[in-house]
């Protein structure tokens, strides 16, 4: 980590607030904003958090769905245990993940997945769109009818097509950029409401279902 980056981070009010409040990451403020604006969570909701490390979003979701709710956090990277959250070590896009995050469907599927940054804008944008599509392929199998899908994506020329794809399976799709997103960043969030299960793309029926794997 460069000295300049560290200095800029320490000047960041959201980073300082996260440190002060004992949050795992400044990204927690992004999800809090999205929930405050769009009312994603209700007491007792079931939430699937994809790309969850280090756990900032999962902690916000847990607090907002309450003790009757259910939160499952998924990441290929390790996540320190979070009280009240089930952690699954796995990669979105791995077909084995589908059998590991159940049982039951989810009211909200979150994706804060981010690609490895190459520095080439068009490449990073295309990779982020591909991650949203992978997350939605999983969400299409696991969202309850009427459910909500939230995904981070980098802005670019593929965004309109991606939004149209989601619109085919949801009643409404909105774009937004939380105040906690850094100003120079191209990241924004797609928030899709009212999942229509019958309209979602399905995996081929002949695809075999791999055996379940253990959680971490």
ABEGO torsion letter per residue (X at the ends): XBAAAAAAAAABAAAAAAAAAGBABAAAAAAAAAAAAAGABBBGBBBBBBGAOAGAAAAAAAAAAEAABBBBBBBABBBBBBBGBBBBBBBBGBAAAAAAAOBEBBABBBBABBBBBAGBAAAAAAAAAAAAAAAAAAAAAABBBGBBBBBBBBBEAAAAAAAAAAAAABABBBBBBBAABBAABABBBBBBBGBBAAABBBBBAABBBBBBBBBX
